């Protein structure tokens, strides 16, 4: 259900560190507002677990594993993100 505070339908949000904790809470909130979420983190298993749970809740989710402290990994990830 979309939030009554704001509507992000048709938007995509990349949330770093979103496989758990505060990042996951932000991803959930943005998804509730209608955004398609790109989950990001360095642990593929945690990303898959978070994505499965969010999809089960009816959200549109993509996973993108890269380390936000590595410029090389960030640059390499964006062609995939643009295609999603």
C-alpha positions in Angstrom: 0.0 0.0 0.0 1.4 3.4 -0.9 2.1 5.9 1.8 -0.2 8.8 2.2 2.7 11.1 3.0 4.3 10.8 -0.5 4.1 8.7 -3.6 7.2 7.2 -5.2 5.3 5.1 -7.8 7.3 4.8 -10.9 10.6 5.8 -9.2 13.6 3.6 -8.4 15.6 3.9 -5.1 19.0 2.5 -4.6 19.5 1.9 -0.9 23.0 1.1 0.2 23.5 -1.3 3.1 19.9 -2.4 2.7 20.1 -6.1 3.5 19.6 -5.4 7.2 19.3 -2.7 9.9 18.6 0.9 9.1 19.2 0.4 5.4 16.6 -2.3 5.2 14.2 -0.2 7.2 14.7 2.7 4.6 14.2 0.2 1.8 11.0 -1.0 3.3 9.7 2.5 3.8 10.5 3.6 0.2 8.9 0.4 -1.1 5.8 1.1 0.9 5.7 4.5 -0.8 5.7 2.7 -4.2 9.3 2.8 -5.3 11.1 -0.1 -7.0 14.0 -0.9 -4.7 17.6 -1.8 -5.6 19.0 -3.5 -2.6 22.8 -3.0 -2.1 25.3 -4.6 0.1 28.4 -6.8 0.0 26.9 -10.1 1.2 25.0 -11.8 -1.6 23.2 -14.2 0.8 21.9 -11.4 3.0 20.8 -9.5 -0.1 18.9 -12.6 -1.4 17.2 -13.0 2.0 16.1 -9.4 2.1 14.9 -9.4 -1.5 12.9 -12.6 -0.9 11.2 -11.1 2.1 10.4 -7.8 0.3 9.1 -9.6 -2.8 6.8 -11.7 -0.5 5.4 -8.5 0.8 4.6 -7.5 -2.8 7.4 -5.1 -3.5 9.4 -4.7 -6.7 13.0 -5.4 -5.8 16.4 -5.8 -7.6 19.7 -6.8 -5.9 23.0 -5.3 -6.7 26.1 -6.5 -4.8 28.9 -4.0 -4.7 31.1 -2.3 -2.1 30.2 1.4 -1.9 33.8 2.1 -0.6 35.3 0.8 -3.8 35.1 3.2 -6.8 36.0 0.4 -9.1 33.0 -1.7 -7.9 30.7 1.3 -8.1 31.6 2.1 -11.7 31.3 -1.5 -12.7 27.8 -1.8 -11.1 26.2 1.1 -12.9 25.7 -0.5 -16.4 23.7 -3.3 -14.6 21.8 -0.8 -12.6 20.9 1.2 -15.7 19.6 -1.9 -17.4 17.3 -2.8 -14.4 
